[in-house]
Amino acid sequence: MTLNLAVAKCHGHFPPLQRGICDTQSLNGQDQGQVCTECWERGQVTKELRVLLVGTIYLGNTYSWFGENVQLKELICYSSVNEKVQYKTKDLLSPQGLLYKQPSVLNGKDVITVTPWLAPVVWDDTFDTTLIDAIYKTQNITIATTVFALGKYVQLLKDFLESAEKHYLQGYLVHYYIFTDQPEAVPMVTLGANRSLTTLKIPSSNLWQEISLGRMEKLEELIESRLANEVDYIFSLDVDTKFYDHWGAETLGEIVAVIHPGYYSTARDEFPYERRPESQAYIPQGIGDYYYGGAVIGGLVKEVHKLVKTCRIQLDVDKANSIEAAWQEESHLNKYFLYNKPTKVLSPEYLWQDLRYKINDVKLIRLSQVITNLTEMNSDLM
């Protein structure tokens, strides 16, 4: 194991650093003893830091047989009343070509609550709303929520927004961003305290390809131009959905995916992945975790930006090669999550379909895709 502690600071007398702070640049190499002797002897290095230094040497010498390199890119120890430790962890990247058993949502008569890569799968009764709110509401976080309502889909905005104001992240700072080609048709909905709505006009389109590509492109642009410095988390939700029950801070995470309700108990070779190697969304047979729904994309702003930018680039390449993935951006989303594992997975409670019967595994339906006349709604699309 390579344990790289990039920065450790203690109060001391190791010039020429500012404010008399001595600095250990690397604790796993030749500089393991660089915490200044005067600080150590005079007791100005905290007990916790001493344990850290000894433990680092022990780990470096004893556990070097581990196959993985674990790096903590930043560790800051403050010798003060407000002593704290900050960690930056690596992304959950999966190498291409890796073969392993398909994970399941079900385990006999029960459901799975953690993935093989140790990300939580959120179901009812796996969290305490009171505790979650006590933790997150003190952080003064802001959640951007984007919705695309083009053409006749603008008719669905009223139900979406009204149901969201009853169930979606109640008590939190929420800013809706509505992308539409008909700003004048956006309904007037009474919003709760600390809730706001911005309408963003985008061009009309009668091509599915342009709408799919446009979603990722517009999200990328919005994050870069506005959201990166204004909000903490972002969810992009489909307009043809409606909230039926609590959707709270238990859904927040670095990068969040939702299991598609139509395939949560399906063998992965039957997933509707893109199977043509010519597409950037291609996933071969025998590989895959879950099939994720494209109606919900969420996470920290910087992580969602990486996702939508990657998908946008892949969509651009496919367009240039005159190929369209089986399920447009949803196919590219599944390709992304195969190799960039989500840090939190939402159960089908968080994305159901009104046309499906409720089943025993799903105790609550929190968000569901509504029944629409697709022929009528898509009459202006090609």
C-alpha positions as CSV (number, residue, x, y, z in Angstrom):
1,M,0.0,0.0,0.0
2,T,1.3,3.5,-0.8
3,L,-0.1,5.9,1.7
4,N,0.6,9.4,0.5
5,L,-0.2,12.1,3.0
6,A,0.4,15.2,0.9
7,V,0.4,17.9,3.7
8,A,0.6,17.7,7.4
9,K,1.0,20.9,9.5
10,C,1.9,21.5,13.1
11,H,2.7,24.6,15.1
12,G,6.4,24.9,15.3
13,H,9.6,26.6,14.2
14,F,10.6,25.2,10.9
15,P,11.6,28.1,8.7
16,P,11.1,29.6,6.2
17,L,7.4,28.8,6.2
18,Q,5.1,31.6,7.1
19,R,3.7,32.1,10.6
20,G,6.2,29.6,12.1
21,I,4.4,26.5,10.8
22,C,6.5,23.5,10.1
23,D,5.5,21.4,7.2
24,T,5.9,17.7,6.4
25,Q,5.6,17.3,2.7
26,S,5.7,13.5,2.5
27,L,5.3,11.1,5.3
28,N,5.9,7.8,3.4
29,G,9.3,8.6,1.9
30,Q,12.6,9.8,3.2
31,D,11.0,12.8,4.9
32,Q,9.0,10.8,7.5
33,G,10.8,12.6,10.4
34,Q,10.4,16.1,9.2
35,V,8.1,17.3,11.9
36,C,10.5,19.6,13.7
37,T,12.2,18.2,16.8
38,E,11.4,21.3,18.9
39,C,7.7,20.9,18.3
40,W,7.7,17.2,19.2
41,E,9.8,17.7,22.3
42,R,7.8,20.7,23.6
43,G,4.5,18.9,23.0
44,Q,3.2,21.3,20.4
45,V,2.3,18.4,18.1
46,T,-1.0,17.0,19.1
47,K,-1.4,13.4,20.4
48,E,-3.6,12.6,17.3
49,L,-0.8,13.8,14.9
50,R,1.8,11.8,16.8
51,V,-0.4,8.7,16.4
52,L,-0.9,9.6,12.7
53,L,2.9,9.8,12.1
54,V,3.6,6.5,13.9
55,G,0.7,4.8,12.2
56,T,1.8,6.1,8.8
57,I,5.2,4.6,9.2
58,Y,3.7,1.4,10.5
59,L,1.3,1.1,7.6
60,G,3.9,2.0,5.0
61,N,6.3,-0.7,6.4
62,T,3.8,-3.4,7.2
63,Y,1.1,-3.4,4.6
64,S,3.0,-2.7,1.4
65,W,1.7,-6.0,0.0
66,F,-1.7,-4.5,-0.8
67,G,-2.3,-4.3,-4.6
68,E,-4.0,-0.9,-4.6
69,N,-2.4,2.5,-4.1
70,V,-4.5,4.5,-1.7
71,Q,-3.8,8.2,-1.7
72,L,-5.2,10.8,0.7
73,K,-4.5,13.8,-1.4
74,E,-4.8,16.3,1.4
75,L,-4.7,15.8,5.2
76,I,-4.6,18.9,7.4
77,C,-4.3,18.6,11.1
78,Y,-4.9,21.7,13.2
79,S,-3.5,21.8,16.7
80,S,-6.3,23.9,18.1
81,V,-9.7,23.8,19.7
82,N,-11.3,23.4,16.3
83,E,-9.0,20.6,15.2
84,K,-10.3,18.7,12.2
85,V,-9.2,16.4,9.4
86,Q,-10.1,16.9,5.7
87,Y,-10.0,14.1,3.2
88,K,-10.3,14.0,-0.6
89,T,-11.1,10.6,-1.9
90,K,-10.6,9.2,-5.3
91,D,-13.4,8.5,-7.8
92,L,-14.8,5.0,-7.9
93,L,-13.3,4.1,-11.3
94,S,-13.8,0.6,-12.7
95,P,-11.3,-0.6,-15.3
96,Q,-12.7,-1.6,-18.7
97,G,-12.8,-5.4,-19.4
98,L,-13.1,-6.3,-15.7
99,L,-15.3,-9.4,-15.3
100,Y,-17.4,-10.0,-12.1
101,K,-20.7,-11.4,-11.0
102,Q,-23.7,-9.3,-11.7
103,P,-24.9,-7.5,-8.6
104,S,-28.6,-7.9,-7.6
105,V,-31.2,-5.7,-6.1
106,L,-32.8,-8.7,-4.4
107,N,-31.5,-11.1,-1.9
108,G,-34.0,-13.9,-1.4
109,K,-37.0,-12.3,0.2
110,D,-35.2,-9.1,1.0
111,V,-33.7,-6.2,-0.9
112,I,-30.0,-5.3,-1.2
113,T,-29.0,-2.1,0.7
114,V,-25.4,-1.8,-0.4
115,T,-23.7,-2.4,-3.8
116,P,-20.6,-4.6,-4.3
117,W,-18.5,-1.3,-4.3
118,L,-20.1,-0.3,-1.0
119,A,-22.4,2.4,-2.2
120,P,-25.7,2.6,-0.3
121,V,-28.9,1.6,-2.1
122,V,-31.6,3.8,-0.6
123,W,-34.9,2.1,0.3
124,D,-37.6,3.0,2.8
125,D,-36.5,2.1,6.4
126,T,-32.8,2.4,5.5
127,F,-32.6,6.0,6.8
128,D,-34.0,8.2,9.5
129,T,-35.5,11.4,8.1
130,T,-35.2,13.3,11.5
131,L,-31.5,12.4,11.7
132,I,-30.8,13.2,8.1
133,D,-32.5,16.6,8.3
134,A,-30.7,17.4,11.5
135,I,-27.4,16.8,9.7
136,Y,-28.0,18.4,6.3
137,K,-30.3,21.4,7.3
138,T,-27.5,22.9,9.4
139,Q,-25.2,23.0,6.3
140,N,-27.3,25.6,4.4
141,I,-27.0,23.7,1.2
142,T,-28.6,24.7,-2.1
143,I,-30.0,22.2,-4.6
144,A,-30.5,23.2,-8.2
145,T,-33.2,21.2,-10.0
146,T,-33.4,21.3,-13.8
147,V,-36.4,20.2,-15.9
148,F,-36.7,20.2,-19.7
149,A,-40.2,21.0,-21.0
150,L,-40.2,21.3,-24.8
151,G,-43.2,21.2,-27.1
152,K,-46.3,19.7,-25.6
153,Y,-44.4,18.5,-22.6
154,V,-44.7,21.9,-21.1
155,Q,-48.3,20.8,-20.2
156,L,-46.8,18.5,-17.6
157,L,-45.0,21.2,-15.7
158,K,-47.9,22.2,-13.4
159,D,-48.3,18.7,-11.9
160,F,-44.6,18.2,-11.6
161,L,-44.0,21.5,-9.8
162,E,-47.1,21.3,-7.5
163,S,-46.2,17.7,-6.4
164,A,-42.5,18.8,-5.9
165,E,-43.7,21.6,-3.6
166,K,-45.4,19.0,-1.4
167,H,-42.7,16.3,-1.3
168,Y,-39.4,17.3,-2.8
169,L,-36.6,18.4,-0.4
170,Q,-38.9,20.2,1.9
171,G,-37.1,22.7,4.2
172,Y,-34.1,23.0,1.9
173,L,-33.0,25.8,-0.5
174,V,-34.2,24.6,-3.9
175,H,-33.8,26.5,-7.2
176,Y,-35.7,25.2,-10.2
177,Y,-34.3,25.8,-13.7
178,I,-36.9,25.2,-16.4
179,F,-35.5,24.8,-19.9
180,T,-38.3,25.4,-22.4
181,D,-39.1,26.7,-25.8
182,Q,-42.3,28.3,-24.4
183,P,-41.5,30.5,-21.4
184,E,-44.9,32.1,-21.6
185,A,-46.5,28.6,-21.0
186,V,-44.6,27.9,-17.7
187,P,-47.4,27.8,-15.1
188,M,-47.6,30.1,-12.0
189,V,-47.1,27.7,-9.1
190,T,-46.9,28.9,-5.5
191,L,-43.5,28.1,-4.1
192,G,-42.5,27.6,-0.5
193,A,-40.0,29.6,1.5
194,N,-36.4,29.5,0.1
195,R,-37.7,28.1,-3.2
196,S,-37.2,29.9,-6.5
197,L,-37.7,29.3,-10.2
198,T,-35.8,30.5,-13.3
199,T,-37.1,30.0,-16.8
200,L,-34.4,29.5,-19.5
201,K,-35.5,29.7,-23.1
202,I,-34.0,27.2,-25.6
203,P,-34.7,26.6,-29.3
204,S,-37.5,24.4,-30.3
205,S,-36.7,21.1,-32.0
206,N,-38.6,18.3,-33.6
207,L,-35.7,15.8,-33.6
208,W,-35.2,13.4,-30.7
209,Q,-31.4,13.5,-31.4
210,E,-31.2,17.2,-30.9
211,I,-33.2,17.1,-27.7
212,S,-31.0,14.3,-26.2
213,L,-27.8,16.0,-27.2
214,G,-29.2,19.3,-26.0
215,R,-30.0,18.1,-22.5
216,M,-26.4,17.2,-21.7
217,E,-25.1,20.3,-23.5
218,K,-27.4,22.7,-21.7
219,L,-26.7,21.2,-18.3
220,E,-22.9,21.5,-19.0
221,E,-23.3,25.1,-20.0
222,L,-25.5,26.0,-17.0
223,I,-23.1,24.4,-14.5
224,E,-20.1,26.2,-16.1
225,S,-21.8,29.6,-16.4
226,R,-23.8,29.8,-13.2
227,L,-24.2,26.8,-10.9
228,A,-20.6,26.0,-10.2
229,N,-20.3,28.8,-7.7
230,E,-24.0,29.1,-6.6
231,V,-25.2,25.7,-5.6
232,D,-24.0,22.5,-3.9
233,Y,-26.0,19.8,-5.5
234,I,-28.0,19.4,-8.7
235,F,-30.8,17.0,-9.8
236,S,-32.0,16.8,-13.4
237,L,-35.4,15.3,-13.5
238,D,-37.8,14.4,-16.3
239,V,-40.9,16.6,-16.6
240,D,-43.2,13.6,-17.2
241,T,-42.8,12.6,-13.6
242,K,-44.8,13.3,-10.4
243,F,-43.9,13.1,-6.7
244,Y,-46.2,11.0,-4.5
245,D,-44.2,10.8,-1.3
246,H,-41.2,12.1,0.6
247,W,-38.0,12.8,-1.4
248,G,-35.4,14.2,1.0
249,A,-31.7,14.7,1.7
250,E,-31.2,11.0,1.9
251,T,-30.9,11.2,-1.9
252,L,-27.9,13.6,-1.7
253,G,-24.5,12.2,-2.6
254,E,-21.4,12.7,-4.7
255,I,-22.8,11.2,-7.8
256,V,-26.3,9.6,-7.6
257,A,-28.0,7.1,-9.9
258,V,-31.5,5.5,-9.8
259,I,-32.3,1.9,-10.7
260,H,-34.8,1.7,-13.6
261,P,-38.1,0.1,-12.4
262,G,-38.4,-2.0,-15.5
263,Y,-35.1,-3.9,-15.1
264,Y,-34.3,-4.0,-11.4
265,S,-34.7,-7.9,-11.3
266,T,-33.5,-8.5,-14.9
267,A,-30.3,-10.4,-16.0
268,R,-27.8,-7.9,-17.3
269,D,-27.6,-9.6,-20.7
270,E,-31.2,-8.5,-21.1
271,F,-30.6,-4.9,-20.2
272,P,-31.3,-2.5,-23.1
273,Y,-27.7,-1.4,-23.3
274,E,-26.3,-0.1,-26.6
275,R,-24.8,-3.3,-28.1
276,R,-23.3,-1.9,-31.3
277,P,-19.5,-1.4,-31.0
278,E,-19.7,1.6,-33.3
279,S,-21.4,3.6,-30.6
280,Q,-19.6,5.4,-27.8
281,A,-22.3,4.0,-25.5
282,Y,-21.4,0.4,-26.3
283,I,-21.5,-2.1,-23.5
284,P,-20.7,-5.8,-24.4
285,Q,-22.6,-8.8,-23.3
286,G,-21.7,-10.3,-19.9
287,I,-20.8,-6.9,-18.4
288,G,-23.0,-4.5,-16.3
289,D,-24.2,-3.7,-12.8
290,Y,-27.7,-2.3,-12.9
291,Y,-29.7,-0.6,-15.5
292,Y,-30.1,3.0,-14.5
293,G,-33.0,5.3,-15.4
294,G,-32.2,8.5,-17.3
295,A,-35.1,10.4,-15.7
296,V,-32.9,11.1,-12.6
297,I,-29.4,12.5,-12.6
298,G,-27.9,14.0,-9.5
299,G,-25.0,14.7,-7.2
300,L,-22.5,17.3,-6.4
301,V,-22.3,20.0,-9.1
302,K,-18.7,19.2,-10.0
303,E,-19.4,15.5,-10.3
304,V,-22.6,16.0,-12.4
305,H,-20.6,18.3,-14.6
306,K,-18.1,15.5,-15.3
307,L,-20.9,13.2,-16.1
308,V,-22.8,15.5,-18.5
309,K,-19.6,16.6,-20.2
310,T,-18.5,13.0,-20.9
311,C,-22.0,12.1,-22.2
312,R,-22.1,15.2,-24.4
313,I,-18.8,14.4,-25.9
314,Q,-19.8,10.8,-26.6
315,L,-23.1,12.0,-28.1
316,D,-21.2,14.4,-30.4
317,V,-19.0,11.5,-31.6
318,D,-22.0,9.3,-32.3
319,K,-23.7,12.1,-34.2
320,A,-20.6,12.7,-36.3
321,N,-20.6,8.9,-37.1
322,S,-24.3,9.0,-37.9
323,I,-25.3,6.6,-35.1
324,E,-27.8,7.0,-32.4
325,A,-27.6,5.0,-29.2
326,A,-30.5,2.7,-28.4
327,W,-31.9,4.9,-25.7
328,Q,-30.2,8.2,-26.5
329,E,-28.6,9.9,-23.5
330,E,-29.8,7.1,-21.1
331,S,-27.5,4.7,-23.0
332,H,-24.6,7.0,-22.5
333,L,-25.5,7.5,-18.9
334,N,-25.4,3.7,-18.3
335,K,-22.0,3.5,-20.0
336,Y,-20.7,6.3,-17.8
337,F,-21.9,4.6,-14.6
338,L,-20.5,1.3,-15.6
339,Y,-16.9,2.7,-15.3
340,N,-17.6,5.6,-12.9
341,K,-19.5,3.9,-10.1
342,P,-22.2,6.0,-8.5
343,T,-21.5,6.7,-4.8
344,K,-25.2,6.4,-4.0
345,V,-27.9,4.3,-5.7
346,L,-31.6,5.1,-5.4
347,S,-34.0,2.2,-5.4
348,P,-37.0,2.0,-7.7
349,E,-39.0,3.9,-5.0
350,Y,-37.4,7.0,-6.5
351,L,-38.4,6.2,-10.1
352,W,-41.5,4.2,-10.7
353,Q,-43.9,4.2,-13.6
354,D,-47.7,4.8,-13.1
355,L,-48.4,2.0,-15.6
356,R,-46.8,-0.6,-13.4
357,Y,-48.5,-2.3,-10.5
358,K,-47.0,-1.8,-7.1
359,I,-45.0,-4.8,-5.9
360,N,-44.0,-6.0,-2.5
361,D,-40.4,-5.0,-2.8
362,V,-41.4,-1.4,-3.3
363,K,-43.1,-0.1,-0.1
364,L,-43.4,3.5,-1.2
365,I,-43.6,5.2,-4.6
366,R,-41.9,8.5,-4.2
367,L,-41.4,9.6,-7.9
368,S,-43.2,8.1,-10.8
369,Q,-43.4,8.6,-14.6
370,V,-46.9,9.5,-15.4
371,I,-49.1,7.9,-18.1
372,T,-49.3,10.1,-21.2
373,N,-50.5,9.7,-24.7
374,L,-47.1,9.4,-26.3
375,T,-48.5,9.6,-29.8
376,E,-50.1,12.9,-29.0
377,M,-47.2,14.3,-26.9
378,N,-44.6,13.3,-29.5
379,S,-46.7,14.3,-32.6
380,D,-44.3,17.2,-33.3
381,L,-41.2,15.0,-32.9
382,M,-39.4,12.9,-35.4
